[in-house]
Amino acid sequence: MRKLLPRPPKQHQPNLFHSQLRDMLDSNDPLVALAESIDWEYFHNAFKGYYSNDGRPAKPIRLMVGLLLLKQIENLSDENLVLQWKRNPYYQYFCGMEEYQPAYPCDPTELVYFRKRIGKEGAEEIFAMSVALHGKAAQEKQVIIDTTVQEKNITYPTDAKLAIKVIHHLHRIAKEEKIRLRRTYVKEIKGHRISLRFFRHPKKIKKAKAAMKRLRTIAGILMRDISRNLSEERLKAYQETFALFQKVIDQKQKDKEKIYALHEPHIYAVAKGKDHKKYEYGTKASIVTTAKSTIIIGVSAHQKNEHDSKTLEAALTHANKHRTKPIVEAICDRGYRGKKEVLQTTIAIPGTPLKRDTKYQKELKRKKFRRRAAIEPVIGHLKSDHRLARNYLKGFIGDEINLLLAAAAFNLKKWMNRFLLFVFMLKIISIGMILRQIPATQREKYADVYLLFFRLW
């Protein structure tokens, strides 16, 4: 555990030799406005329970939370984030610095430890803040729900790759436990690896199958050899690992709950039907946005590859946590067929128009289900801009944390864009007030300015 430092006094005495960082920045920059709108004291009170009174002094909570938000907003890795923070005074002000800091804020691994320390509960607090920042706009009665796949950072899984990885892991275990194997099969494995190249070619299928069968046999021989030479105590320590290896060796092509990665055994394959990518390997994620303002008010990661209709309860439960009023209606696509009401929320799914519907009712339904498509670009931005396309955080807890932080970053980015629009409209209004003061006789001189003003308006 780390020791939490006391909060510095709010009235900071200015430095005689350096300018204040706030005086050097543009007041209309959205990152400055966002830094001044977030209640950082709330995070200090919420996260101080994760620290103790002993140990090495910790970094300020505002600094660490600010770094996590900047990482997701700007789509940066931990290493690049620390470097960009040193170079960017706006990043430093966002994280609570009052003077420019020429040094790195922390080691990149500090962010890993901080994510582990706050866990899913801490990420929930950050996401809740991003929803609350939008106020009444996040309290709409209608919401849109859709699912996507949060892909994990794994190589494309094949039986051959997994078998060879199992063998390499067994070699590493033998080396760590100082076990002399009767045979390592290193040279033979290289030959089988070559035989597995282009295994889909009709002339190489038979040879590839034989090589695959032999690799599984070698993995089993090595596992039994190591097990015989381990003491009972050490064998218990490796029991779960060997069980995982045995499952990989025994699994067949059409088995359910297959292992696709040794370091991420919880992931599963989701068939998406895309031409460029038939399967995606990761976990399914539900996204809940408001119908008009498209603010993300709820997200949920799913441990099993369930039908979309079975994910509604978890998604709506999480969305209702961040609202004062329950959701009245959820608009979904046809993939959610089978549910008409979940947690007292009506599930609206497009279908053929009813004969009793009037023309007005049909038009209302059309507009409603056309609006459902607004969630698709939201998912696209989450993946392309906020690190949801490829998740580098380990385990299912990493899936949950990454999803929550990506959704929080999307909401904060939306708030920043609205602030920029507000600043732009203020400038337009001020220009209009100046133009109104020009006498009518002289307005012909500024005809181009008037035309540009009315276009912008």
RAMO-V610427 format. One record per residue. RES is the residue in three letters. SS is DSSP state (2 for helix, 1 for strand, 0 for the rest). Layout:
res:RES ss:SS
res:RES ss:SS
This chain:
res:MET ss:0
res:ARG ss:0
res:LYS ss:1
res:LEU ss:0
res:LEU ss:0
res:PRO ss:0
res:ARG ss:0
res:PRO ss:0
res:PRO ss:0
res:LYS ss:0
res:GLN ss:0
res:HIS ss:0
res:GLN ss:0
res:PRO ss:0
res:ASN ss:0
res:LEU ss:0
res:PHE ss:0
res:HIS ss:0
res:SER ss:0
res:GLN ss:0
res:LEU ss:2
res:ARG ss:2
res:ASP ss:2
res:MET ss:2
res:LEU ss:0
res:ASP ss:0
res:SER ss:0
res:ASN ss:0
res:ASP ss:0
res:PRO ss:2
res:LEU ss:2
res:VAL ss:2
res:ALA ss:2
res:LEU ss:2
res:ALA ss:2
res:GLU ss:2
res:SER ss:2
res:ILE ss:0
res:ASP ss:0
res:TRP ss:2
res:GLU ss:2
res:TYR ss:2
res:PHE ss:2
res:HIS ss:2
res:ASN ss:2
res:ALA ss:2
res:PHE ss:2
res:LYS ss:2
res:GLY ss:2
res:TYR ss:2
res:TYR ss:0
res:SER ss:1
res:ASN ss:0
res:ASP ss:0
res:GLY ss:0
res:ARG ss:0
res:PRO ss:1
res:ALA ss:0
res:LYS ss:0
res:PRO ss:0
res:ILE ss:2
res:ARG ss:2
res:LEU ss:2
res:MET ss:2
res:VAL ss:2
res:GLY ss:2
res:LEU ss:2
res:LEU ss:2
res:LEU ss:2
res:LEU ss:2
res:LYS ss:2
res:GLN ss:2
res:ILE ss:2
res:GLU ss:2
res:ASN ss:0
res:LEU ss:0
res:SER ss:0
res:ASP ss:2
res:GLU ss:2
res:ASN ss:2
res:LEU ss:2
res:VAL ss:2
res:LEU ss:2
res:GLN ss:2
res:TRP ss:2
res:LYS ss:2
res:ARG ss:2
res:ASN ss:0
res:PRO ss:2
res:TYR ss:2
res:TYR ss:2
res:GLN ss:2
res:TYR ss:2
res:PHE ss:2
res:CYS ss:0
res:GLY ss:0
res:MET ss:0
res:GLU ss:0
res:GLU ss:0
res:TYR ss:0
res:GLN ss:0
res:PRO ss:0
res:ALA ss:0
res:TYR ss:0
res:PRO ss:0
res:CYS ss:0
res:ASP ss:0
res:PRO ss:2
res:THR ss:2
res:GLU ss:2
res:LEU ss:2
res:VAL ss:2
res:TYR ss:2
res:PHE ss:2
res:ARG ss:2
res:LYS ss:2
res:ARG ss:2
res:ILE ss:2
res:GLY ss:2
res:LYS ss:2
res:GLU ss:2
res:GLY ss:2
res:ALA ss:2
res:GLU ss:2
res:GLU ss:2
res:ILE ss:2
res:PHE ss:2
res:ALA ss:2
res:MET ss:2
res:SER ss:2
res:VAL ss:2
res:ALA ss:2
res:LEU ss:0
res:HIS ss:0
res:GLY ss:2
res:LYS ss:2
res:ALA ss:2
res:ALA ss:2
res:GLN ss:2
res:GLU ss:0
res:LYS ss:0
res:GLN ss:1
res:VAL ss:1
res:ILE ss:1
res:ILE ss:1
res:ASP ss:1
res:THR ss:1
res:THR ss:1
res:VAL ss:1
res:GLN ss:1
res:GLU ss:1
res:LYS ss:1
res:ASN ss:0
res:ILE ss:0
res:THR ss:0
res:TYR ss:0
res:PRO ss:0
res:THR ss:0
res:ASP ss:2
res:ALA ss:2
res:LYS ss:2
res:LEU ss:2
res:ALA ss:2
res:ILE ss:2
res:LYS ss:2
res:VAL ss:2
res:ILE ss:2
res:HIS ss:2
res:HIS ss:2
res:LEU ss:2
res:HIS ss:2
res:ARG ss:2
res:ILE ss:2
res:ALA ss:2
res:LYS ss:2
res:GLU ss:2
res:GLU ss:0
res:LYS ss:0
res:ILE ss:0
res:ARG ss:0
res:LEU ss:0
res:ARG ss:0
res:ARG ss:0
res:THR ss:0
res:TYR ss:0
res:VAL ss:2
res:LYS ss:2
res:GLU ss:2
res:ILE ss:2
res:LYS ss:2
res:GLY ss:2
res:HIS ss:2
res:ARG ss:2
res:ILE ss:2
res:SER ss:2
res:LEU ss:0
res:ARG ss:0
res:PHE ss:0
res:PHE ss:0
res:ARG ss:0
res:HIS ss:0
res:PRO ss:0
res:LYS ss:0
res:LYS ss:0
res:ILE ss:2
res:LYS ss:2
res:LYS ss:2
res:ALA ss:2
res:LYS ss:2
res:ALA ss:2
res:ALA ss:2
res:MET ss:2
res:LYS ss:2
res:ARG ss:2
res:LEU ss:2
res:ARG ss:2
res:THR ss:2
res:ILE ss:2
res:ALA ss:2
res:GLY ss:2
res:ILE ss:2
res:LEU ss:2
res:MET ss:2
res:ARG ss:2
res:ASP ss:2
res:ILE ss:2
res:SER ss:2
res:ARG ss:2
res:ASN ss:2
res:LEU ss:0
res:SER ss:0
res:GLU ss:2
res:GLU ss:2
res:ARG ss:2
res:LEU ss:2
res:LYS ss:2
res:ALA ss:2
res:TYR ss:0
res:GLN ss:2
res:GLU ss:2
res:THR ss:2
res:PHE ss:2
res:ALA ss:2
res:LEU ss:2
res:PHE ss:2
res:GLN ss:2
res:LYS ss:2
res:VAL ss:2
res:ILE ss:2
res:ASP ss:2
res:GLN ss:0
res:LYS ss:0
res:GLN ss:0
res:LYS ss:0
res:ASP ss:0
res:LYS ss:0
res:GLU ss:0
res:LYS ss:0
res:ILE ss:0
res:TYR ss:0
res:ALA ss:0
res:LEU ss:0
res:HIS ss:0
res:GLU ss:0
res:PRO ss:0
res:HIS ss:0
res:ILE ss:0
res:TYR ss:1
res:ALA ss:1
res:VAL ss:1
res:ALA ss:1
res:LYS ss:0
res:GLY ss:0
res:LYS ss:0
res:ASP ss:0
res:HIS ss:0
res:LYS ss:0
res:LYS ss:0
res:TYR ss:1
res:GLU ss:1
res:TYR ss:1
res:GLY ss:1
res:THR ss:1
res:LYS ss:1
res:ALA ss:1
res:SER ss:1
res:ILE ss:1
res:VAL ss:1
res:THR ss:1
res:THR ss:1
res:ALA ss:0
res:LYS ss:0
res:SER ss:0
res:THR ss:0
res:ILE ss:0
res:ILE ss:1
res:ILE ss:1
res:GLY ss:1
res:VAL ss:1
res:SER ss:1
res:ALA ss:1
res:HIS ss:1
res:GLN ss:0
res:LYS ss:0
res:ASN ss:0
res:GLU ss:0
res:HIS ss:0
res:ASP ss:2
res:SER ss:2
res:LYS ss:2
res:THR ss:2
res:LEU ss:2
res:GLU ss:2
res:ALA ss:2
res:ALA ss:2
res:LEU ss:2
res:THR ss:2
res:HIS ss:2
res:ALA ss:2
res:ASN ss:2
res:LYS ss:0
res:HIS ss:0
res:ARG ss:0
res:THR ss:0
res:LYS ss:0
res:PRO ss:0
res:ILE ss:0
res:VAL ss:0
res:GLU ss:1
res:ALA ss:1
res:ILE ss:1
res:CYS ss:1
res:ASP ss:0
res:ARG ss:2
res:GLY ss:2
res:TYR ss:2
res:ARG ss:0
res:GLY ss:0
res:LYS ss:0
res:LYS ss:0
res:GLU ss:1
res:VAL ss:1
res:LEU ss:0
res:GLN ss:0
res:THR ss:1
res:THR ss:1
res:ILE ss:1
res:ALA ss:1
res:ILE ss:1
res:PRO ss:0
res:GLY ss:0
res:THR ss:0
res:PRO ss:0
res:LEU ss:0
res:LYS ss:0
res:ARG ss:0
res:ASP ss:0
res:THR ss:0
res:LYS ss:2
res:TYR ss:2
res:GLN ss:2
res:LYS ss:2
res:GLU ss:2
res:LEU ss:2
res:LYS ss:2
res:ARG ss:2
res:LYS ss:2
res:LYS ss:2
res:PHE ss:2
res:ARG ss:2
res:ARG ss:2
res:ARG ss:0
res:ALA ss:0
res:ALA ss:2
res:ILE ss:2
res:GLU ss:2
res:PRO ss:2
res:VAL ss:2
res:ILE ss:2
res:GLY ss:2
res:HIS ss:2
res:LEU ss:2
res:LYS ss:2
res:SER ss:2
res:ASP ss:2
res:HIS ss:0
res:ARG ss:0
res:LEU ss:0
res:ALA ss:0
res:ARG ss:0
res:ASN ss:1
res:TYR ss:0
res:LEU ss:0
res:LYS ss:0
res:GLY ss:2
res:PHE ss:2
res:ILE ss:2
res:GLY ss:2
res:ASP ss:2
res:GLU ss:2
res:ILE ss:2
res:ASN ss:2
res:LEU ss:2
res:LEU ss:2
res:LEU ss:2
res:ALA ss:2
res:ALA ss:2
res:ALA ss:2
res:ALA ss:2
res:PHE ss:2
res:ASN ss:2
res:LEU ss:2
res:LYS ss:2
res:LYS ss:2
res:TRP ss:2
res:MET ss:2
res:ASN ss:2
res:ARG ss:2
res:PHE ss:2
res:LEU ss:2
res:LEU ss:2
res:PHE ss:2
res:VAL ss:2
res:PHE ss:2
res:MET ss:2
res:LEU ss:2
res:LYS ss:2
res:ILE ss:2
res:ILE ss:2
res:SER ss:2
res:ILE ss:2
res:GLY ss:2
res:MET ss:2
res:ILE ss:2
res:LEU ss:2
res:ARG ss:2
res:GLN ss:0
res:ILE ss:0
res:PRO ss:0
res:ALA ss:2
res:THR ss:2
res:GLN ss:2
res:ARG ss:2
res:GLU ss:2
res:LYS ss:2
res:TYR ss:2
res:ALA ss:2
res:ASP ss:2
res:VAL ss:2
res:TYR ss:2
res:LEU ss:2
res:LEU ss:2
res:PHE ss:2
res:PHE ss:2
res:ARG ss:2
res:LEU ss:2
res:TRP ss:0
